[in-house]
Structure formats: structure tokens, C-alpha cells
């Protein structure tokens, strides 16, 4: 994944080589035990987490055994999202097998067998994926009609009302109605079509998950508004609103259209990112951030970009120190600039360790930033923890690191 970021400047390649770490200055990536990390969540509806949880130097990589085969999940945050999706699938399958749901379909003149049973599909991830989004991005440093075709609601769904039912069902289960996780996507298709064809009331015939309604995982204070918007507006309407907001923020029209047209983002992602950025105040050079965001070539990159933007918004709400963004030569991760001419990196990292790759990448970022005029403090803010060696080596390069910043 992350093939977008294979291109880099010769100057940065030289910088990386010059900053290469001696073997004694680096460490191997740690491996964790799932039961120690997750407790009772080590297994649940539709999944069991393998006990061995390796990391890639940045995030933990979980392997879930599911009815659709093994699924690799990169990072603590994505794990919680996937667990929630699997719980929703389980509840929907129990709904489609229930007598109440069958009776409702019969009353509507439909055959319950059309909507019953488990769906079999290939999982979206496989255990072959052993490096996370943030891992690939860092590893690549130094190597280098208006909405037609842009939405994930098709014309047939809109005409039949299935698109609206899909949003209502997803809202009640706290999942993204535009999820690209194949088992959930197919189950939402099945259940929304049944609800639309049978005129079913979602909250009546559907088995609920306690506490799930309207709780799509998000890291910004506007999460409630996000969930209501995704429920109440079509994908095309969301794109129109996002376009208007981004243009108002001063983003280049060409970048706005490229971002909105990128199929790796769901309308929910786009709305979350736009809302997060709009709540950060006036920012310079948003084009530097969103130009690269518009070019992501796969779903993992898109999820990483969304989560990072939401984390930066959360940080800004507390600190009010971000002034804009800076494109660093050869670095596929625009960094935030701060009032004191400093550089700020906010990242969803579970377990930062000082591998040879980490050493080379952060050394390159440091040298390039200083060469481009950053004279103030260098700050790294992460969701998880850094090893003692990582903290020591970051300090040598002039970085301060704030761990577990969003707990």
C-alpha cells in the first residue's frame, strides 16, 4: 500500500543516507499479547484476535479470525472500528433470522428467505498486509452532472429508498453507511433493500446493539453533528456541503474536486475531515495538506489521512497553536506549523519504536524542515507510547514527544 509516496528528491535520499543509524542506535519492533491489550474484547461477535500482536515500529497489527477468513487490522483505532462493524453484522444477521423480521416481510408480501442467512465474501484485508498506513508512509520518505461518479449511492438505491434506509440502519448500529468492509457493505445492502421493499420501520423490526446508535467513531467534538449529517443527507448532498466549506476555507478548486472525487474516501470521511478543518480556525496553506490527501491510492491511506486530520483538530481545540501546514521536500506527510516557527507532527501511533526506518525517516524530516526555515521547536504528538530509546533519540534530534495525548 501507499504506492503514491514512492517518489522523493535526490537531496533527501542523500540526507537519509547521511543520517543512517548505527546498529547499536536502533531496536527491533516489539510484539504484544492481545489478551493483555484487550482484555474481554480479545473475542466477540464474529471475531477472535490472535494472541501475537506484532508492530511495525509505529502501530500494532492485529489479526482477527472471522467467518470470512483472517483479517489484518492496522492500529488500535482501526481495531475498535472493525470490532464495532463486526458487532453490527452479527446484530443484522440475528435480525434477518428473527421471527419478527420474517413476519414483517411476509406482511409486506416478501419472501423472508431472500434476506436471511450469512453472507460469504472475501475480507477487505489479509494477513499478508504486515505494515500499517503510517508505517508505509514513513518508510517511503526518501524514496518518493457535478457529483456524477463521486458518490457511493447509486441511482437505483435512491429511487427505491434503499439509500435512505441504509443510512438509518447504519446510524442505529453506529457504523459508516458507506463502509467498504465487504461483509458489512453486503449486509447493509441486503437489509436496506429489505427495509425499503417491505416498508419496515428500522427501529421496530431490527435487533439493536445497546449504546450503538449514532456513535460512528470520531475524535472531534463535532462527532454528534457528523453522525446526524450522515444520517439525514444523501452522499451527493454531503459532497455539495463539503465543497462549499472547503472553498470557503480557501482550498484550491482543483484540489477540492480531486479530493471529493477520490473513491478511497467515504462521504463520511470527507464530512469528518471538512468539519475538523473548519473548526481549527484560519489556517495557512491548506492546499499543502489536502493536495496529498487527494492523491491517496487506497483505503488504508484514506483512513490514515482522515484520522490524522481529526487528531490535529482535537489538538488545536485544546492548544490553539497550529497556524497552517508546510510541505517538506520529499516528505509525503505535510506537517503543521506553529506560532513560534516550530513544526508539529500529530500521528496515530500506538507503539513508536526506534527502528532503522524510523531513525532514517525522522532524521530526514528534521534536516529538511531546518533547511526550509523551521527554527522553532519540533514537537511530536502521538496517540500511544514511545519506547525509551525512541524518546532518547528523538530528543537528540531536537524533538519533544507527547505520548498518549488523546486519552
Phi and psi in degrees as a GROMACS rama.xvg file:
@    title "Ramachandran Plot"
@    xaxis  label "Phi"
@    yaxis  label "Psi"
@TYPE xy
63.7588  37.1361  UNK-2
-66.8752  -18.2387  UNK-3
-56.5881  -31.317  UNK-4
-101.386  33.4819  UNK-5
-85.8551  -14.1532  UNK-6
-95.441  136.463  UNK-7
-151.855  164.715  UNK-8
-80.1958  153.164  UNK-9
-62.0838  -36.4937  UNK-10
-60.4655  -40.3129  UNK-11
-71.0871  -34.7799  UNK-12
-59.7024  -42.3269  UNK-13
-64.5114  -40.1158  UNK-14
-63.6909  -41.3915  UNK-15
-62.9651  -45.4873  UNK-16
-61.1633  -41.272  UNK-17
-67.6393  -29.2196  UNK-18
-94.6091  8.89294  UNK-19
-55.2319  137.499  UNK-20
-88.0804  146.308  UNK-21
-70.1666  154.895  UNK-22
-56.1535  -35.062  UNK-23
-70.9572  -15.5684  UNK-24
-95.3003  1.14846  UNK-25
-125.236  170.033  UNK-26
-138.941  163.252  UNK-27
-80.3488  156.858  UNK-28
-72.8237  141.522  UNK-29
-79.0959  159.09  UNK-30
-118.527  140.168  UNK-31
-116.087  167.534  UNK-32
-107.002  124.577  UNK-33
-58.0349  -43.8544  UNK-34
-63.6047  -33.1305  UNK-35
-71.4796  -31.968  UNK-36
-80.7333  -37.9242  UNK-37
-110.574  -18.0989  UNK-38
60.8029  -128.102  UNK-39
-68.8189  -18.0606  UNK-40
-79.2716  4.41436  UNK-41
-63.7276  -20.7924  UNK-42
-148.792  154.963  UNK-43
-169.306  -164.372  UNK-44
-57.8658  114.335  UNK-45
82.4056  9.11761  UNK-46
-158.804  158.115  UNK-47
-144.997  128.555  UNK-48
-86.1534  129.766  UNK-49
-61.5569  141.594  UNK-50
-64.2985  -38.5089  UNK-51
-80.9442  119.374  UNK-52
-119.908  95.183  UNK-53
-74.4428  172.765  UNK-54
-135.23  164.797  UNK-55
-109.671  15.5075  UNK-56
99.2158  -10.9648  UNK-57
-129.551  -52.3317  UNK-58
-131.424  162.76  UNK-59
-82.2578  146.347  UNK-60
-117.903  109.655  UNK-61
-94.9369  148.023  UNK-62
-117.031  119.394  UNK-63
-103.466  129.149  UNK-64
-86.7467  122.968  UNK-65
-131.688  168.63  UNK-66
-61.1539  -13.982  UNK-67
-105.091  13.7314  UNK-68
102.302  178.818  UNK-69
-71.1158  138.42  UNK-70
-124.555  124.659  UNK-71
-87.0065  133.865  UNK-72
-126.231  122.446  UNK-73
-96.6366  104.641  UNK-74
104.388  150.344  UNK-75
-61.0222  -41.5603  UNK-76
-64.6199  -46.5172  UNK-77
-65.7177  -30.0476  UNK-78
-62.4079  -44.9255  UNK-79
-63.071  -38.1851  UNK-80
-63.2158  -45.8581  UNK-81
-65.4159  -40.7154  UNK-82
-60.247  -41.3607  UNK-83
-64.9581  -39.5834  UNK-84
-65.2811  -40.5746  UNK-85
-67.0036  -36.0343  UNK-86
-65.2031  -37.936  UNK-87
-65.9295  -42.603  UNK-88
-59.3761  -45.4491  UNK-89
-58.955  -45.1137  UNK-90
-65.699  -38.5028  UNK-91
-69.0338  -35.2084  UNK-92
-68.8197  -38.1012  UNK-93
-67.0093  -34.5534  UNK-94
-63.0451  -49.5198  UNK-95
-66.4591  -19.4833  UNK-96
-94.8771  -3.57997  UNK-97
-80.5699  154.136  UNK-98
-65.0588  -38.8272  UNK-99
-61.7174  -42.7076  UNK-100
-68.5567  -42.4925  UNK-101
-61.6473  -42.6935  UNK-102
-62.7445  -39.5333  UNK-103
-64.5665  -38.668  UNK-104
-68.015  -40.6435  UNK-105
-61.7024  -43.2161  UNK-106
-62.0612  -27.8586  UNK-107
-86.8283  1.70588  UNK-108
80.3719  21.7984  UNK-109
-110.275  162.097  UNK-110
-96.3659  115.574  UNK-111
-55.163  -31.042  UNK-112
-61.7791  -24.3394  UNK-113
-65.4537  -23.1683  UNK-114
-120.27  11.4812  UNK-115
-102.503  165.42  UNK-116
87.4861  168.313  UNK-117
-83.0097  149.408  UNK-118
-97.745  142.334  UNK-119
-111.899  126.05  UNK-120
-154.237  163.474  UNK-121
-78.201  139.369  UNK-122
-67.4115  158.255  UNK-123
-71.9485  -30.137  UNK-124
-117.204  161.828  UNK-125
-133.63  165.902  UNK-126
-70.3431  -3.21781  UNK-127
-69.7722  -22.7121  UNK-128
-79.0937  103.194  UNK-129
-112.103  5.19374  UNK-130
-130.297  137.212  UNK-131
-80.194  176.386  UNK-132
-59.8484  -53.2342  UNK-133
-63.6903  -34.3444  UNK-134
-63.0592  -46.4758  UNK-135
-66.6604  -36.7991  UNK-136
-63.8194  -45.2197  UNK-137
-67.9826  -41.2747  UNK-138
-62.846  -26.2274  UNK-139
-81.8501  -11.4437  UNK-140
-63.427  128.87  UNK-141
92.7211  -9.08772  UNK-142
-113.296  -28.5732  UNK-143
-62.6249  -43.3683  UNK-146
-107.711  16.4756  UNK-147
-63.8874  128.97  UNK-148
80.6859  -1.07884  UNK-149
-102.813  -14.5484  UNK-150
-103.342  163.83  UNK-151
-108.005  21.1881  UNK-152
-113.122  123.3  UNK-153
-90.1646  168.856  UNK-154
-62.8532  -40.4411  UNK-155
-62.2995  -44.7749  UNK-156
-60.543  -40.3062  UNK-157
-65.7024  -40.6868  UNK-158
-67.5985  -42.983  UNK-159
-78.2569  -13.7547  UNK-160
89.041  0.689529  UNK-161
-65.8454  -32.2709  UNK-162
-63.3381  -43.2036  UNK-163
-66.1356  -42.493  UNK-164
-61.8058  -38.4033  UNK-165
-60.192  -43.2706  UNK-166
-65.5303  -39.2792  UNK-167
-66.6694  -42.9608  UNK-168
-63.6158  -47.3213  UNK-169
-60.6112  -39.9412  UNK-170
-60.4428  -43.7593  UNK-171
-68.8661  -22.7966  UNK-172
-101.63  0.103576  UNK-173
68.19  35.1911  UNK-174
-125.806  164.692  UNK-175
-75.0667  120.734  UNK-176
-63.1287  -17.0813  UNK-177
-105.481  19.3773  UNK-178
-51.062  139.852  UNK-179
-102.203  12.4528  UNK-180
-76.0459  110.422  UNK-181
-49.8546  -46.2254  UNK-182
-60.795  -40.1868  UNK-183
-71.8914  -41.4696  UNK-184
-58.1447  -45.5008  UNK-185
-69.5453  -36.7302  UNK-186
-69.9398  -37.6595  UNK-187
-64.1002  -38.7988  UNK-188
-58.1356  -49.7126  UNK-189
-62.1089  -48.3972  UNK-190
-73.3191  -36.4366  UNK-191
-69.6865  -36.7824  UNK-192
-64.8836  -40.0829  UNK-193
-64.6307  -43.8033  UNK-194
-64.5125  -41.4047  UNK-195
-68.9504  -42.8791  UNK-196
-69.594  -34.8865  UNK-197
-96.4378  -2.65748  UNK-198
63.0518  33.4784  UNK-199
-77.2112  147.355  UNK-200
-88.0516  118.871  UNK-201
-55.4074  -45.6699  UNK-202
-75.5548  -8.73457  UNK-203
-90.9226  -60.0257  UNK-204
-86.3383  -2.3494  UNK-205
-101.624  132.154  UNK-206
-70.0477  128.822  UNK-207
-94.6977  161.833  UNK-208
-110.145  118.347  UNK-209
-53.4043  129.229  UNK-210
79.4181  3.92898  UNK-211
-85.5192  -30.2664  UNK-212
-54.4236  128.183  UNK-213
64.8856  30.8781  UNK-214
-125.648  52.853  UNK-215
-58.1893  131.835  UNK-216
-63.3941  125.097  UNK-217
-150.217  158.857  UNK-218
-117.09  20.0834  UNK-219
-121.586  157.368  UNK-220
-67.5701  -15.061  UNK-221
-88.0313  14.8826  UNK-222
-56.9878  -39.4891  UNK-223
-62.5211  -43.4882  UNK-224
-62.7562  -41.3289  UNK-225
-57.1416  -49.9408  UNK-226
-62.2537  -40.9835  UNK-227
-65.8671  -39.7733  UNK-228
-64.4093  -43.8884  UNK-229
-64.6843  -33.9093  UNK-230
-71.2772  -40.99  UNK-231
-93.4318  -17.2905  UNK-232
-120.947  146.839  UNK-233
-71.239  167.477  UNK-234
-60.7668  -41.2193  UNK-235
-64.9569  -39.2642  UNK-236
-64.3039  -40.572  UNK-237
-62.6715  -42.1236  UNK-238
-62.9722  -40.269  UNK-239
-61.5163  -44.1249  UNK-240
-66.327  -40.4156  UNK-241
-66.1673  -41.0004  UNK-242
-57.9549  -48.1498  UNK-243
-60.5993  -43.7358  UNK-244
-66.3233  -43.7948  UNK-245
-65.9555  -41.0669  UNK-246
-64.5967  -38.0844  UNK-247
-63.7306  -30.6047  UNK-248
-78.0257  -5.11857  UNK-249
93.6382  12.933  UNK-250
-73.3241  140.149  UNK-251
-55.7459  133.125  UNK-252
-54.1786  -38.4991  UNK-253
-64.0108  -39.9733  UNK-254
-69.5764  -39.0539  UNK-255
-58.7065  -47.9088  UNK-256
-66.735  -38.1644  UNK-257
-64.6917  -39.4185  UNK-258
-66.7144  -47.6334  UNK-259
-65.7554  -26.8601  UNK-260
-86.0743  -8.9567  UNK-261
-73.0236  114.995  UNK-262
-73.6381  -7.03598  UNK-263
-76.3127  -16.2922  UNK-264
-96.6818  140.638  UNK-265
-85.5911  161.033  UNK-266
-55.6871  -30.3668  UNK-267
-66.3054  -44.8038  UNK-268
-55.6737  -49.2678  UNK-269
-62.2297  -40.9651  UNK-270
-68.4174  -38.334  UNK-271
-64.4064  -44.6599  UNK-272
-65.9116  -43.8136  UNK-273
-63.596  -43.7266  UNK-274
-63.6796  -39.9411  UNK-275
-62.7846  -46.4386  UNK-276
-66.5743  -38.7449  UNK-277
-67.0811  -22.6413  UNK-278
-89.8283  2.96174  UNK-279
-94.6253  0.473717  UNK-280
85.1441  -174.515  UNK-281
-72.9376  124.165  UNK-282
-123.206  141.197  UNK-283
-85.9313  145.291  UNK-284
58.5776  46.2371  UNK-285
-61.5204  -26.259  UNK-286
-57.9038  -34.017  UNK-287
-62.953  -38.8221  UNK-288
-74.419  -49.1936  UNK-289
-81.9289  -19.709  UNK-290
-62.5123  -47.8125  UNK-291
-70.1577  -36.3245  UNK-292
-61.1585  -33.9705  UNK-293
-71.387  -16.4444  UNK-294
-99.0281  2.36959  UNK-295
-58.727  141.357  UNK-296
-107.425  3.26717  UNK-297
-156.811  169.594  UNK-298
-65.926  -38.136  UNK-299
-61.9471  -43.5437  UNK-300
-60.295  -42.2686  UNK-301
-64.3372  -44.1975  UNK-302
-63.3576  -39.9355  UNK-303
-63.3389  -44.3816  UNK-304
-62.9323  -44.5337  UNK-305
-60.8863  -48.4641  UNK-306
-63.4176  -38.4076  UNK-307
-65.9364  -42.1863  UNK-308
-63.4803  -41.0257  UNK-309
-64.4839  -38.8476  UNK-310
-65.2455  -40.8618  UNK-311
-63.6413  -37.2864  UNK-312
-64.9335  -41.5546  UNK-313
-62.5744  -41.7259  UNK-314
-64.4624  -43.2664  UNK-315
-63.4948  -36.4218  UNK-316
-59.2103  -32.5878  UNK-317
-90.1238  -42.8311  UNK-318
-99.8195  -27.8483  UNK-319
55.5019  33.0079  UNK-320
-107.317  -12.4281  UNK-321
-80.3506  129.192  UNK-322
-107.154  -19.8626  UNK-323
169.705  -156.514  UNK-324
-133.182  155.162  UNK-325
-133.956  126.974  UNK-326
-86.2252  116.65  UNK-327
-95.8422  130.985  UNK-328
-50.8644  123.081  UNK-329
79.3223  -0.404341  UNK-330
-107.527  118.801  UNK-331
-81.7115  20.8731  UNK-332
-131.443  91.8969  UNK-333
-55.7821  132.752  UNK-334
-101.389  157.311  UNK-335
-85.4034  143.221  UNK-336
-98.8435  152.293  UNK-337
-121.465  168.742  UNK-338
-60.822  -27.1234  UNK-339
-95.9502  28.4007  UNK-340
57.1222  35.0883  UNK-341
-102.664  178.34  UNK-342
-121.993  138.004  UNK-343
-127.859  125.448  UNK-344
-113.43  117.348  UNK-345
-110.892  120.609  UNK-346
-138.665  142.826  UNK-347
-80.5734  81.1385  UNK-348
-113.233  125.642  UNK-349
-81.2574  -43.9144  UNK-350
-148.253  89.3845  UNK-351
-81.5683  120.811  UNK-352
-122.136  158.685  UNK-353
-95.3767  78.448  UNK-354
-84.7201  173.497  UNK-355
-60.1676  -38.5364  UNK-356
-64.9509  -45.268  UNK-357
-60.9106  -45.0129  UNK-358
-59.524  -48.1555  UNK-359
-64.0845  -42.5986  UNK-360
-67.2895  -48.6786  UNK-361
-71.1392  -32.8706  UNK-362
-61.1184  -43.4442  UNK-363
-64.2037  -43.9387  UNK-364
-59.3204  -45.1609  UNK-365
-60.585  -50.1272  UNK-366
-63.8493  -42.5686  UNK-367
-66.5604  -40.0635  UNK-368
-64.6159  -44.175  UNK-369
-64.5149  -39.2006  UNK-370
-65.5641  -26.3342  UNK-371
-93.6663  12.1861  UNK-372
100.702  6.0128  UNK-373
-76.3879  114.633  UNK-374
-112.854  -10.982  UNK-375
-88.6951  -167.489  UNK-376
-66.1794  151.263  UNK-377
-109.174  121.269  UNK-378
-125.507  131.177  UNK-379
-113.889  124.482  UNK-380
-119.318  122.176  UNK-381
-128.431  157.568  UNK-382
-77.4677  -26.0744  UNK-383
-113.765  -135.17  UNK-384
-124.322  160.562  UNK-385
-117.013  144.427  UNK-386
-67.4918  159.465  UNK-387
-54.7439  -40.0864  UNK-388
-65.9777  -40.6745  UNK-389
-61.9031  -41.9928  UNK-390
-63.2842  -42.1329  UNK-391
-63.9868  -46.9151  UNK-392
-71.3318  -34.4487  UNK-393
-62.3262  -42.402  UNK-394
-61.8571  -37.2294  UNK-395
-62.7967  -33.0554  UNK-396
-85.9657  -1.56891  UNK-397
95.1275  12.4284  UNK-398
-97.6224  137.552  UNK-399
-98.3546  146.898  UNK-400
-125.407  128.074  UNK-401
-104.715  117.194  UNK-402
-98.2647  156.089  UNK-403
44.7286  48.5416  UNK-404
-73.1981  -15.1998  UNK-405
-120.377  19.9302  UNK-406
